[in-house]
Amino acid sequence: MTRHTVHIVGAGPAGLMAAERLAAAGHGVVVHEAMPSPSRKLLMAGRGGLNLTHTEPLDGFLGRYGVARAVVSDWLERLSPTDLIGWTEGLGQATFVGSSGRVFPRAMKASPLLRAWLARLAAAGVELRTRSRWTGFEDGGLRFDTPEGQRIERPDAVVLALGGASWPRLGSDAKWTSWLEARGVSVTPFKPSNVGFDRPWSSVFIDRFAGQPLKPVALTHGQTTIRGEALVTRYGIEGGAVYALSAGLRDAIAADGAATLVVDLRPDLSIDALSARLAKPRGKDSVTNWLRKAGGLSPVAVGLLREIPGDLPMGADKLARRIKAVRLTLTGVQGLDRAISSAGGVALDQVDQGLMLKAIPGVFVAGEMLDWEAPTGGYLLQASLASGAVAAAGATAWLARV
C-alpha cells in the first residue's frame, strides 16, 4: 500500500481520533494545533468530571441529535458508545456508569486520558505541531503561521477539525469560515448551544440565591421534559437540564423574543401526593418553613416560587399545582463566548458520507465544524469523536482511489 501523508488541522477530540485511525491505516500523520498545547477544550470539560458518553438505549440516544439524527447514526456505526468505552479502557482509563446513565473515567479528569492518548499517538508516529495556525489556502496547499515563520504544506489529504465558535479563547474562533466559503462551501451561521438563558430576577433573589442549584427538578419546554438540575445565576438560569433544552429555547427566543420554561420543583411527587402533604395544618411555622417541611422545598425553590407575580395560592391543590409548574419567562440567550458548544458550521449537505467536502476533494471535516448539535451528558463528545473516525475512514478510502 502506498504511504500517504495526511495533515489534520486541530488537535481536539475529533482531530486526534482522526489521527489515531489514519496512523493505524498506515498513513503518515501530522497534526497542527494553533494553541501551545492540544485539546484545551477537552481539558476544560474534564474539570467537573469528563462525561465520555451515555448508556441510554440507542433510539433515545440518537434522538438527542435532532435533525442530524440520521447523519450521526452513521457516525456511531464507526464509533459506538460501547466502542468508546472500550477505547477509553484500552488507554488504561477505567470507566464507570453514574446514576444518571452517564459514563465517566474513574479518574474523573481529562488529563490522564489525554496524556495516555498523546503517548499512543506519538508511538504510532503521529507528529504534533503546536503553535501552527492555519491561515487559509495558498498555491494548492495550506498556509500556516508557525514560530519559524510561514509554511505551505501540500499533504495528500487534509482533515479539518477546528471546532465551532464557542469558547474562542480555547482555540475555536471560527475564522476558517470565510476560507471555506470562498471555495464554494456553504457555512451556516453559528449559534450558541448548551448555553444559559436570561431571566430578569429581582435584586433580592439574585443577592440570596445566585450560584445555588435547583435540584432535582424537571424542566419542560414545548413537548420535551428533562429531569436533572439547574443553576440560578445573576443573569438567569443554566445547568445540565437547561442545556438539554437549549436548542428549542434558543430558537423560540429568536422567533418570538421570549420563551417559557416550566419548572417542576418536586418531580418525584404527583400533584395529589404533594397536595396531601400541603393539606396538613401549618401550625406556627412561617410559610417558608412550612414549604420546606411539608413541601420538601429548598430555600432557593421557595425563593423561585416567590418570584412569580402575585401572592402564593394557599389552597393545597392550587399550591401543589404551582410548585409542579413554575412558569419562567426567558428573555435572552447568553452568547457564544459563554456557550459550551455551538450549532451551525459546514452544512451537512456539503460533505459526502465520508465527510469529504464536495467542493474541495481531499479535504475532510470533523467535529463541531459541522452543522449539528447535541446536549452535554456524553452526547456531544461521543459524536465529535465518532465524526473523527468517519473522516479518517473517508480519507483512507479516498486516498485508495486517487
Secondary structure as GFF3:
##gff-version 3
##sequence-region A 1 402
A	DSSP	beta_strand	5	9	.	.	.	ID=ss1
A	DSSP	alpha_helix	13	24	.	.	.	ID=ss2
A	DSSP	beta_strand	28	33	.	.	.	ID=ss3
A	DSSP	alpha_helix	40	45	.	.	.	ID=ss4
A	DSSP	three_ten_helix	46	48	.	.	.	ID=ss5
A	DSSP	beta_strand	53	54	.	.	.	ID=ss6
A	DSSP	alpha_helix	58	63	.	.	.	ID=ss7
A	DSSP	three_ten_helix	66	68	.	.	.	ID=ss8
A	DSSP	alpha_helix	69	78	.	.	.	ID=ss9
A	DSSP	alpha_helix	81	90	.	.	.	ID=ss10
A	DSSP	beta_strand	95	97	.	.	.	ID=ss11
A	DSSP	beta_strand	102	105	.	.	.	ID=ss12
A	DSSP	alpha_helix	111	123	.	.	.	ID=ss13
A	DSSP	beta_strand	127	130	.	.	.	ID=ss14
A	DSSP	beta_strand	133	138	.	.	.	ID=ss15
A	DSSP	beta_strand	141	146	.	.	.	ID=ss16
A	DSSP	beta_strand	149	153	.	.	.	ID=ss17
A	DSSP	beta_strand	157	160	.	.	.	ID=ss18
A	DSSP	three_ten_helix	168	170	.	.	.	ID=ss19
A	DSSP	alpha_helix	177	181	.	.	.	ID=ss20
A	DSSP	beta_strand	187	193	.	.	.	ID=ss21
A	DSSP	beta_strand	197	198	.	.	.	ID=ss22
A	DSSP	alpha_helix	203	209	.	.	.	ID=ss23
A	DSSP	beta_strand	213	221	.	.	.	ID=ss24
A	DSSP	beta_strand	224	232	.	.	.	ID=ss25
A	DSSP	beta_strand	236	238	.	.	.	ID=ss26
A	DSSP	alpha_helix	240	244	.	.	.	ID=ss27
A	DSSP	alpha_helix	246	256	.	.	.	ID=ss28
A	DSSP	beta_strand	259	264	.	.	.	ID=ss29
A	DSSP	alpha_helix	271	278	.	.	.	ID=ss30
A	DSSP	alpha_helix	287	293	.	.	.	ID=ss31
A	DSSP	alpha_helix	299	306	.	.	.	ID=ss32
A	DSSP	alpha_helix	316	324	.	.	.	ID=ss33
A	DSSP	beta_strand	326	330	.	.	.	ID=ss34
A	DSSP	beta_strand	332	333	.	.	.	ID=ss35
A	DSSP	three_ten_helix	336	338	.	.	.	ID=ss36
A	DSSP	beta_strand	341	346	.	.	.	ID=ss37
A	DSSP	three_ten_helix	348	350	.	.	.	ID=ss38
A	DSSP	beta_strand	363	365	.	.	.	ID=ss39
A	DSSP	three_ten_helix	367	369	.	.	.	ID=ss40
A	DSSP	alpha_helix	379	401	.	.	.	ID=ss41
###
